[in-house]
Amino acid sequence: MKEYVLRKIEDGKYYLFCLSFNSILNYLRDLENEEEIKANTGTLIIDQFLVAGNGENRFVSCDFSNGIIKISSANNFAPKAELDALALNVLQDNSNLLDNSILTKKQRELILEGQLI
C-alpha cells in the first residue's frame, strides 16, 4: 500500500494526502517516480492532516519539475474549500487510519459521518 494519495486538482497543481505518519522524506523517491510528477512541472500541495491536525501546518506547498520535488521551496499553504472535501473522501476511503491519528474521538466520528471538521 502506498503511503499517500496523489491527485491532479488542476493544470500544474497536484494534491498529496499523506496516509502515513512518517515524514514525506521517507517516501520522497516513490513520489518522484509517480508519472504525474516525472512528466510535469508544477506545484505539489501536501496535506498532513493525520499528523498535523487541522492547524496552520496542515498544508504545505512545494514546487516540482520533471521528477524532482524541491523540498527547499516548501511553504505553508492556505487551502481552498475543495481540498477539505477531497481530504474527506480520502479519509472515508481509508478510515482505518483515523484510529492512530492526532484527531480527537469527536473529530473522527464527524469524518466517518461525512462532515468536514
Stockholm file with secondary structure:
# STOCKHOLM 1.0

chainA/1-117         MKEYVLRKIEDGKYYLFCLSFNSILNYLRDLENEEEIKANTGTLIIDQFLVAGNGENRFVSCDFSNGIIKISSANNFAPKAELDALALNVLQDNSNLLDNSILTKKQRELILEGQLI
#=GR chainA/1-117 SS CCSEEEEEEETTEEEEEECSSSCGGGGHHHHHTSHHHHTCEEEEEEECHHHHTTSTTSEEEEEEETTEEEEEEEEECCCCHHHHHHHHHHHHHTGGGGGGSSCCHHHHHHHHTTCCC
#=GC SS_cons         CCSEEEEEEETTEEEEEECSSSCGGGGHHHHHTSHHHHTCEEEEEEECHHHHTTSTTSEEEEEEETTEEEEEEEEECCCCHHHHHHHHHHHHHTGGGGGGSSCCHHHHHHHHTTCCC
//
